[in-house]
Amino acid sequence: MIELAPGIHRLGHGAGGRVSAFLVEDGGELSLVDTLFESDARLVLEAIRGLGRSVTDLKRIAITHAHRSHLGGLAALKRASGAAVYAHAWEADIVSADRRAQPVTLLPKQSLKLIPFQLGLRLNRPKHVPCPVDEGLDDGDTFGPLQVLHAPGHSPGHLAFSWPERSFLISGDAIATWPSLCAGWTAFTLNRTQHAVSLRRMAALDARIVGVGHGEPITEDAADRVHALAV
């Protein structure tokens, strides 16, 4: 766990394609964006304890989009904390396992390192533990101290989050830094036109810190790098 800015912590490790989650402290409460790959949520629970907090301090969990890497620990965290679960309406029935996530191509569009993830999504393996969504999120909503951006392209209900006062952006999978800095994993982008619009909206925020879905956060020249991706 790394503190990127006051009250903003990045969680992540090697599984799920160097996947990340973000734990936010504000007003004595914890908010979580994404839940990493492991179904037991152990890394998130360890992070909460590492802050000297109780799991019941976790009041809300948002899912950027309904791919296994981002919602693996969701059901376990819901059981342990009682937190409300949020997602965009386009993703909610995938989170609850009433519908499969849209498959993607198996062609090597970007890096051979991504082929196992493309295959896993096509085969719907490994499956996540279903969890119902309690409330929807859409563009302009708030989630704890964060502002919500509907940022479709990677998936129809993909969400991003910003904290303008901290100059912080969570891009979800619209931007990745693993295996290299890029405008998301090409093979997983379902709508390139929407994705380009979403990138331009994120670039306009001029965030100094950008937490991405896969890979290390961007902490140097973040605004310039996001603008370059959004061209």
Secondary structure, 3 states (H helix, E strand, C coil): CEEEECCEEEEECCHHHHEEEEEEEECCEEEEECCCCCCCCHHHHHHHHHCCCCHHHEEEEECCCCCHHHHCCHHHHHHHHCCEEEECHHHHHHHCCCCCCCCCCCCCCCCHHHHHHHHHHHHCCCCCCCCCCCEECCCCCEECCEEEEECCCCCCCCEEEEEHHHCEEEEECCCECCCCCECCCHHHCCCHHHHHHHHHHHHCCCCCEEEECECCCECCCHHHHHHHHCC
